[in-house]
Amino acid sequence: MKTFDTFEQVENMDMCMKKPLVIHAKLINEEFRVNTLEGNYKQGKPGDYLMRGIDGELYICDGPIFERSYDFV
């Protein structure tokens, strides 16, 4: 089984663009937990976003990552 390292340079990767999907998100200003699809609980911190995925699942997005990746419509 091939294992890839996080920042490994992989040859012949094709360029692609993420589809423009509208998702729902809410800024949470306190610690919180989410029961994930895997059945375990993930911990969110103040300033993280609670998001609903395209299949209806809830997940956590780090605040600074959300702000670099998303705009509210």
N, C-alpha and C positions, 0 to 999 in steps of 0.2 A: 504494500500500500504506500503510495506517494504521500509525503507530508510536506506542506508548504509553510515556510516561515512568514511571519506577519509582514515584513517589509521586503520579502524576496522579489527580485526582478524576474518576472516570468516572460519568456519570449512568446511572440505571436499572439498576444492578447488583442482582441478587437475592441475598437472604441464603440461605446453605446451611450445612450442618454436615458435617464430615468423617465418613465411615463408621467405625464402631468396628472396626477391623481389628487383629488380633494379628500383630505382626511380631517378628522376632528381632533382638537387638542385643547387642553386646559392647563394653565399655569397653576401649580400647587405650591403654596407657601408654608408648608409644614411637612414633617416626615410622613411618609405613607408607604403602604405595601400594596402589591398587585399579585393576585394569584394568576400565574402565567399558564399558557397552553401546556407547558411541561408539568404542571401540577405543583410546582414549588413557588414560594413567595419571593418576590423581588422587592428590594428596599429602595424607595425614592427619597430624595432629600429636598429641603426647601429650595425652590427655584427650578425644580425639574418640571417637566410637562407630562401629564397623563394623556396618552394618545389612543385612539381607536384605529386599528388597522383595517385593511380592505376586506378582511373576512369577519370583522366585528370584534376581534380580540383586543383587549386592553394591554398596553405596554408602557414603559417608562422611557422618556428621552431626556438626556442630560440638557439642562438649560442652555449653556453656551452652544452645544451642538445644534439644538433646535433653532436657535436664533441665527446661526450661520446657514441653515438648510431650508427653513420655511418662512413664508410670509402669510399673514392672515388675509383672507379674501373678504 
